[in-house]
Amino acid sequence: AKLKDKKTGKIFMAVNTQVYQSNTWFGQSQTYEVPSSGSGIIVNQTDTELLIATNNHVVEGGDSIAVTLDDGETYAAELIGTDVKSDIAVLKIDAQNLPAAEFGDSSQVEVGEAAIAIGNPLGLNGTVTAGIISAVDREIQVGSSNMVLLQTDASINPGNSGGALLNEYGQVIGVNSAKISSEDSEGLGFAIPSNTVGPIVEELIDKGYVSGRPLTGISGRNVSALAAAFYNIPQGILVDQVAPESDAAAKGLTAGDVIIGVDDIRVENISDACTLRDEHKAGDTMKLTFYRQGSTHEINIQLMEETNQQSEYDF
């Protein structure tokens, strides 16, 4: 899509791509390939390859990934890095001589400004929809993550995920990521701000993950009030697994323990615990309070750095 800067006459390019993934499902006697698709934005190019940003949920769990450009050429894509928390992924394809998108400053975006979404909703390649910015710094929960997003009434549908949200000058101000859809609502689309996307893309290109993120190395599930009453245990986080290399494991935390506090603050679910954890950085010390066989214990653990190798741990 090309849009003209009214002030300077400069033409910015926001290059649209379609991202396909293939998941393999096994039945009793048959194997099924289940394709899905989304959109992407060319963010960098070299003499031999292009780097493309998209949403993590577009490519997550895929057995294979392909990218189709506007000219119809399809390329096998290599996954460079993903970040579940921000819902960003970076792909690489062996192509050249295509322009990268121009990114704008999302901190300067104001309510009421023009918002233009490009992508491939429902497989309709190169679809453009327009609206306005409805809200900035809108905090919503997407999956297990609390995200601060731009809100727009530009039409966003399945397949738009990973595509560009543009300002009137053709600069990318966000990456389309989510929508709220029900019989009672419409026109509620959300995009990850460009100022959030840029540093994460750079980290994914450089390291394959976002550095400095804290992780306890614990996976678990919430104990509901009903389950707590039935099993006579407190509400909290029932530990399922502890990473062997984590300080939590070294300090004796084990499967079956119920985490009930972080830094002396009572927690009853993983979301609240992660919010408190994220006030720290990797290498910091954090206090955990947990219940085990009728008694309460406390340990101080050093937080790990989250990488793609610890993706199975949710706290």
N, C-alpha and C positions, 0 to 999 in steps of 0.2 A: 504494500500500500504506500502511496506517495501522498504527502501533504505538504503544502507550501507555507513557509514561515512568512507571515504578512509583514513583519518588520524588516527582514533582511533579504527575502526572496530565496533563501537557501532551501534546497530540497533535502529532506531527511528521509531515510529509508528504514522502514520497519518490515523486515523480511519474514514472511509467514512460512511455516513448515508444518507438515502433518507427521505426527509421531504415532507409530503403530507398535503394539506389543502383542506377543503371542503367549498364552498360558496353556499348558498341557493338563488336561483332566483325564484321569484314568477310570474307566468303567470296568465291569466284570470281564468283558471280552473285547472292549474297544478303547481306543485312545482318541480323544477329541482335542482339536486345536481351537481355542476360543480367543479370537482376536478382539482387541479394543483399541481405541485411538484417542488422541488428543492433539494439542497444538504445541508449537515451540517457536523460539526466537533465536536467530543467529546473533551471538554475542561477541564472537571473535573469529578471526580467520588468519591462517598462515599461507605459505605458498602451496601447501599440499592438503590442508584439512580445515574443516569448519567446526566450531564448537557451538552447541545449541543448548539453551536453557529451556527447561520445561518443568512441570510439577513432578514431584516424587511419586504422587499417587497415580500418575499416568503410566509410569514404567515399573512401578513396584510389583515384584513377583513375576515379571515377565521372563519367559524362557529365551525370547529373542526380541530384538527391537529393530525397527526399520524407520527411516525418515524419507518422506517424499517432499521434494521441493516444488515451488510454483510451476516449474517447467515440466513437471510430471516425472522427472528422474527419481528413482528410488534407490536408497543406499542402506546397506547394513550399518547399524550404529553400535558404537562401543560406549558402554556406560562408564564415564569418568569418575563420577562421585554423586552421592545422594545425601540429602539431609531431611530426615523425617520431620523434625521439629518445625522447620520453616517451609516444608513441602516443596523444596527445590531440588532439581537434579540437573546434571550437565552431561550431554552426549557429545560424541565425536564422530564425524563422518569424513571419508576421504573425498572431498570435493574442494573446489577453489573458484576464485574470481566471482564471488558473490559478496555484496556489501553486508556488513554487520549493522545491527540496529543502533540508533542513537538513543541513549538513555537520558531522561530528564531528571530534575530534582523534585522528588515527591514531597519534600518538606514545604515546597512553595505552592502545592496544590490547594485550592480553596473550594469550598462548597459552591455549587452552581456552575463551575467551569465545565467546558465540553469534555466528554469522555467517549472515546471511540474504541471499540473492541474488534480485533480481527482474529480469526481462527477458523476452525473446521467443525462447527457444531453439527452433530448428527451426521458427520461425514460429508457435509456440504463444503467443499474446499474453498478457502479464500473468502469466507463470509465476513462482511463488515456490518456492524450495528453501532448505533450512536445514541448517546443520552447525555447525562450530566453526572458530575460527582455529587452524590447524595450526602456523603459524610466522610470525614477523615478521622483517622485514629479510632475506628470502630473495633471494639474488642469483642470477639466471638470465639466460641470453642469449635474447633474443627478436629474431629476425631478425639484424640486425647490431649491435643495441644490448644492452649489459649493463644490466639493470634490477634495482632493489631493490624487491621486491613483498611484499604480504601473501599467505600461502598459506592456503587453506581446503579443507575436504572437502565444502562445499556443492556440489551438483551444478551444474556450469557446462558448457554445450554451445554449439556453433555457434549464433549468434543472441543469446547472452548478452553478447557483447562490447559494451562501452560502457555497460552497465547498472550499477545500484547494488549494492554490497555494504554491507549495513546492520548496525548493532549492535542490541542488544535494545531500544533506545529509538527506532528508526526513523531514526537519523542515518546519513548516508552516511559510511562509513569507507574506502571504496575504490571504484574503477571496475574492473569485471571486464574482464580483458584477455586472458588466455591459459589454456590447460590443457595438461597432458601426458597424452596418450592412447596406450595401446598394449595389447597382449594381456597384458602383465605388470604393468600399473599402472591404478589408478583412484583417484578422489577427490583428484586433484592439480590444483586450480584456483588461479589467481593474480589478484590485483587490485592496481592502482596505488593506493598510499596516498593518502588525502584530503589530507594535508598536502603531498604532491607535486602533486596535481591543482590545488588552489586557486590558488597563484601562477601556474601556467602558464595556467590559464583566464583569469585577470585580464590577463596579458600578451597572450594571443590576442585578447581583446576589445578591448584598448587599441591594440595595434600590428599584430595579424595574425600575429605571430611572437614567439618568445621572444628577448628582447634579451640582448646580452652574450656569446652563445655564440661560441667561436672557430672559425674555418674557414681552412684554407690556400688553398682554391680549387682543389684538385687532385682529379681523379677518376682511379682506377687499378684494377688488379687484382693479386692475389697471384701471385707467381712461385713455383711449387712446387719442391721439391727435384729432381723429375724434369725439369721444364722448365729449371731452372737448369743441371743437368748437360748436358742436350741442347744448349742454346744457349751454354754456357760463360759464363754470367753469374751474379752472386750472387743468392741468395734475397732477396726484398724486395717492393717495390710498383712494378710497371711503370706508369709514368705514361701515361695515355691522353689526358688533356686538362688544360689549365691555364687558369683564368679570366683573360681578357686584362686585367681591372682589378686582378688580385691582385699583391701584392708578389713572390710566387714567380715570376710571369711577368716582372716587371721585373728580377728578379735572374738571369734566364736559364734557369730550369727549363723543360723542354720535353718534349713527348711522346716516348717512347722511353727516357727516363732511368729508372733504377731506384733508388728511395729505399731506403737500407739503414740509416739511422740518424736518430734524433730526439733532439736535445739530448745527443749523444754516447752514446746508448744504442742498441744494435743492435736493429733491428726486422726482422721477416720477413713481416708481414702488416698489413693495414689496421686490424684490430681493435686490435693492440698500439700502432700509431702513433696511433690516435684516443685511446686511453687516456692517452698522454703529452701529446697536444695539449690534452686537456681539463683538464690541470693548469694551463693558462694561461687567460687571458681575452682577449677581442677587444682588439686594440691592442698586446698583448705581442709581444716578439721571441722567435722560436724558431729553433734551428739545425737545418738539414736536411743530411744527408750522402747523396750520391747517386753512382751509378756511371754512367759514360758512355764507351763505346768504349774500354774497357780501363783507364780511370783513374778515381780517386775525387776528388770535389769537395765543398766545403762552402759553404753560403750561410746567412746570417741573414735571416729574413723576418719581416715584421710581419703578424700574424694579422688576417684580416678579421672582420667580424661576420656571422654566418650569418643569412640571411633566406630567405623562401620563393623569392626569385629565384635563389638558388644551389642549388636542390634537386638538381641533377644532379651536384654535387660531393660525394664521399663522404669526403673528408679535408681 
